[in-house]
Amino acid sequence: MKVPIVKEYGSWAVFGSSFLAALFAGLMTSSWKSGQEFSGTTFMTFLGMTFLINAKVPFASLLRSKIKSASGESEKENRNKEHIFWFLIFVLSGLILLIPFLIDGFRYFMAFSLLVITYSIFMSKGKEHHLLAEINGFALLTLAAPITYFTVTGDLSMRLYAAVLIFFVAGVIKVRVRIRKTSAYRTVMICYCAASVIVFHVLDISIILLMPLFENIVSSIWIRDIKLKTVGDIELAKAVIFIILTGFLWK
């Protein structure tokens, strides 16, 4: 039986980067918990979130199975059972691993379940790759930042969530710029970067964290034909820079 896992490496990069940025930011503060307490909870929370992310694959397969299979109803029913099996395995395993975090954090993060509901609606309507759906998906992936920061420090930081989300949503818009290559999307990208600076200033977040987004502006003005792998490598390098800057400059 093949284990269904998310194979969108960009999603894992965003999730992993959000986790590391929050981990380093939390460790650089003076309010973090005792090493043994936060390390075990943080590790289990990371694994729990990983399981929940993978639940997307069997869930999406279940939604697609609404269309009749040409192979017949019996085969369709067997596949549905397999999808349900893996969905339950991922969700239940994830929730069990998240118990140490949920004991203290449930009341703070309960409202974010709305993101799961809205993303599920997008998926059920076949609009998973709609711009708003992708932003919704990134909002879920970057939840790793405030959740991880909470396990390390015991504090809920919406500023950190905003910083990480704003940074990575720029990548969603950049992909649209490269696909559409229209002046409208290029203008949106430039305006988004400018607005990000203003938001960071208002929230008292170091603008230096946005330094990697300068590449977004350059690539929007000067669109080059480069391989998709190269684009991915550039985005990964920018994420690494963002993680390092967050670790040193977060306050």
C-alpha positions as CSV (number, residue, x, y, z in Angstrom):
1,M,0.0,0.0,0.0
2,K,1.5,3.3,-1.1
3,V,1.6,6.0,1.6
4,P,0.1,9.2,0.2
5,I,2.2,12.2,1.1
6,V,2.4,15.8,-0.1
7,K,4.9,16.0,-2.9
8,E,4.7,19.8,-3.3
9,Y,8.3,20.7,-2.3
10,G,7.5,24.4,-2.2
11,S,4.8,23.7,0.5
12,W,7.3,21.8,2.6
13,A,9.9,24.6,2.2
14,V,7.4,27.2,3.4
15,F,6.4,25.0,6.4
16,G,9.9,24.2,7.3
17,S,11.1,27.8,7.0
18,S,8.2,29.0,9.1
19,F,9.1,26.5,11.8
20,L,12.8,27.3,11.8
21,A,12.3,31.1,11.7
22,A,10.0,30.8,14.8
23,L,12.3,28.4,16.5
24,F,15.3,30.7,16.2
25,A,13.3,33.8,17.0
26,G,12.0,32.1,20.1
27,L,15.4,30.9,21.3
28,M,16.8,34.4,20.8
29,T,14.3,35.8,23.3
30,S,14.9,35.7,27.1
31,S,11.4,34.3,27.9
32,W,11.8,30.7,26.6
33,K,10.8,27.8,28.8
34,S,13.2,25.3,30.3
35,G,15.1,23.2,27.6
36,Q,13.5,19.9,28.4
37,E,10.0,21.3,28.5
38,F,10.0,23.2,25.2
39,S,12.2,20.8,23.2
40,G,9.9,17.7,23.7
41,T,6.7,19.7,23.0
42,T,8.2,21.5,20.0
43,F,9.4,18.2,18.5
44,M,6.1,16.5,18.9
45,T,4.2,19.6,17.6
46,F,6.4,19.6,14.5
47,L,5.7,16.0,13.8
48,G,2.0,16.5,14.5
49,M,1.8,19.4,12.0
50,T,3.6,17.3,9.4
51,F,1.0,14.5,9.7
52,L,-1.8,17.0,9.4
53,I,-0.3,18.5,6.2
54,N,-0.1,15.1,4.7
55,A,-3.8,14.6,5.4
56,K,-4.4,16.9,2.4
57,V,-3.5,14.2,-0.1
58,P,-6.2,11.6,0.9
59,F,-8.7,14.3,1.5
60,A,-8.2,15.7,-2.0
61,S,-8.4,12.2,-3.4
62,L,-11.8,11.7,-1.7
63,L,-13.1,15.0,-3.2
64,R,-12.0,14.0,-6.7
65,S,-13.6,10.5,-6.3
66,K,-17.0,12.2,-6.5
67,I,-16.6,11.9,-10.2
68,K,-17.6,8.4,-11.3
69,S,-14.7,6.0,-12.0
70,A,-14.6,4.4,-15.5
71,S,-13.3,1.3,-13.8
72,G,-16.6,0.7,-12.0
73,E,-18.2,1.4,-8.6
74,S,-16.4,-1.5,-6.8
75,E,-13.0,-0.2,-7.5
76,K,-14.1,3.3,-6.7
77,E,-15.4,2.1,-3.3
78,N,-12.1,0.3,-2.5
79,R,-10.1,3.5,-3.3
80,N,-12.4,5.6,-1.2
81,K,-11.8,3.2,1.8
82,E,-8.1,3.6,1.3
83,H,-8.3,7.4,1.1
84,I,-10.5,7.4,4.3
85,F,-8.0,5.1,6.0
86,W,-5.0,7.3,5.3
87,F,-6.9,10.5,6.1
88,L,-7.9,9.1,9.6
89,I,-4.3,7.9,10.2
90,F,-2.8,11.3,9.4
91,V,-5.4,13.3,11.3
92,L,-5.6,11.2,14.4
93,S,-1.8,10.8,14.6
94,G,-1.3,14.5,14.1
95,L,-3.8,15.4,16.8
96,I,-2.3,12.9,19.3
97,L,1.1,14.3,18.7
98,L,-0.3,17.9,19.2
99,I,-1.8,17.1,22.6
100,P,1.1,18.7,24.6
101,F,0.7,21.8,22.6
102,L,-3.1,21.8,22.6
103,I,-3.3,21.6,26.4
104,D,-2.2,25.2,26.7
105,G,-2.6,26.5,23.1
106,F,-6.0,25.3,22.0
107,R,-7.9,28.4,23.4
108,Y,-5.4,30.7,21.6
109,F,-5.4,28.9,18.2
110,M,-8.9,27.7,18.0
111,A,-10.0,30.6,15.8
112,F,-7.4,29.5,13.1
113,S,-9.6,26.4,12.4
114,L,-11.5,28.8,10.1
115,L,-8.6,28.6,7.7
116,V,-9.0,24.8,7.5
117,I,-12.7,25.2,6.8
118,T,-12.2,27.9,4.0
119,Y,-9.4,25.9,2.4
120,S,-11.6,22.8,2.4
121,I,-14.3,24.7,0.7
122,F,-11.9,25.9,-2.0
123,M,-10.8,22.3,-2.5
124,S,-14.4,20.9,-2.7
125,K,-15.2,23.5,-5.4
126,G,-12.1,22.5,-7.4
127,K,-10.5,25.9,-6.9
128,E,-7.4,24.7,-5.1
129,H,-5.1,26.7,-7.4
130,H,-7.1,29.9,-7.2
131,L,-5.0,32.9,-5.9
132,L,-7.1,33.2,-2.8
133,A,-7.0,29.5,-2.2
134,E,-3.2,29.5,-2.5
135,I,-2.9,32.4,0.0
136,N,-5.3,30.5,2.3
137,G,-3.0,27.4,2.0
138,F,0.1,29.5,2.8
139,A,-1.8,31.0,5.8
140,L,-2.2,27.4,7.0
141,L,1.5,26.4,6.3
142,T,2.9,29.5,8.0
143,L,0.8,28.8,11.2
144,A,3.9,26.7,12.0
145,A,5.5,30.0,13.0
146,P,3.2,31.2,15.8
147,I,2.6,27.6,17.0
148,T,6.3,26.9,17.3
149,Y,7.0,30.2,18.9
150,F,4.2,29.4,21.5
151,T,5.8,26.0,22.3
152,V,9.2,27.7,22.9
153,T,8.1,30.9,24.8
154,G,4.5,30.3,25.9
155,D,3.5,33.5,24.1
156,L,1.2,34.0,21.1
157,S,3.0,36.3,18.6
158,M,0.6,37.5,15.9
159,R,3.4,39.9,14.8
160,L,5.6,36.9,13.9
161,Y,2.7,35.2,12.1
162,A,2.1,38.4,10.1
163,A,5.8,38.7,9.2
164,V,6.2,35.1,8.0
165,L,2.9,35.1,6.1
166,I,3.6,38.4,4.4
167,F,7.0,37.2,3.4
168,F,5.9,33.9,1.9
169,V,2.7,35.2,0.2
170,A,5.1,37.3,-1.9
171,G,6.2,34.0,-3.4
172,V,2.6,33.2,-4.5
173,I,2.3,36.5,-6.3
174,K,5.8,36.0,-7.9
175,V,4.7,32.7,-9.4
176,R,1.6,34.4,-10.9
177,V,3.9,37.1,-12.3
178,R,6.1,34.5,-14.0
179,I,3.1,32.6,-15.4
180,R,1.0,35.5,-16.6
181,K,3.8,38.0,-17.2
182,T,1.2,40.8,-17.4
183,S,1.8,44.4,-16.4
184,A,-1.1,44.1,-13.9
185,Y,0.5,41.3,-11.9
186,R,4.0,42.9,-12.1
187,T,2.5,46.1,-10.7
188,V,0.7,44.1,-8.0
189,M,4.0,42.5,-7.0
190,I,5.8,45.9,-6.7
191,C,2.9,47.4,-4.7
192,Y,2.8,44.4,-2.5
193,C,6.4,44.7,-1.6
194,A,6.0,48.4,-0.9
195,A,2.9,47.7,1.3
196,S,4.8,45.0,3.2
197,V,7.4,47.6,4.2
198,I,4.6,49.9,5.5
199,V,3.0,47.0,7.5
200,F,6.3,45.9,9.0
201,H,7.0,49.5,10.1
202,V,3.5,49.8,11.7
203,L,3.9,46.5,13.5
204,D,7.4,47.5,14.7
205,I,9.0,44.6,12.8
206,S,12.5,45.1,11.4
207,I,12.2,46.0,7.7
208,I,15.6,44.3,7.1
209,L,13.7,41.0,7.2
210,L,12.1,41.9,3.9
211,M,15.5,42.4,2.2
212,P,15.1,39.1,0.1
213,L,11.9,40.5,-1.5
214,F,14.1,43.0,-3.4
215,E,14.6,40.1,-5.8
216,N,10.8,40.0,-6.3
217,I,10.8,43.6,-7.4
218,V,13.8,43.0,-9.8
219,S,12.3,39.9,-11.3
220,S,9.0,41.7,-11.8
221,I,10.6,44.6,-13.7
222,W,13.1,42.3,-15.6
223,I,11.4,39.0,-16.4
224,R,14.0,36.4,-17.6
225,D,13.4,33.0,-19.0
226,I,14.9,30.7,-16.4
227,K,14.2,27.1,-15.5
228,L,11.6,26.2,-12.9
229,K,14.3,24.5,-10.8
230,T,16.3,27.7,-10.8
231,V,13.3,29.7,-9.5
232,G,12.8,27.1,-6.8
233,D,16.5,27.4,-5.8
234,I,16.2,31.2,-5.6
235,E,13.1,31.0,-3.4
236,L,14.8,28.5,-1.1
237,A,17.9,30.7,-0.8
238,K,15.6,33.7,0.1
239,A,13.9,31.6,2.7
240,V,17.2,30.7,4.3
241,I,18.2,34.4,4.4
242,F,14.8,35.2,6.0
243,I,15.3,32.5,8.6
244,I,18.7,33.8,9.6
245,L,17.6,37.4,9.7
246,T,14.5,36.5,11.8
247,G,16.7,34.6,14.2
248,F,19.0,37.6,14.8
249,L,16.7,40.5,14.5
250,W,13.4,39.4,16.1
251,K,12.4,41.2,19.2
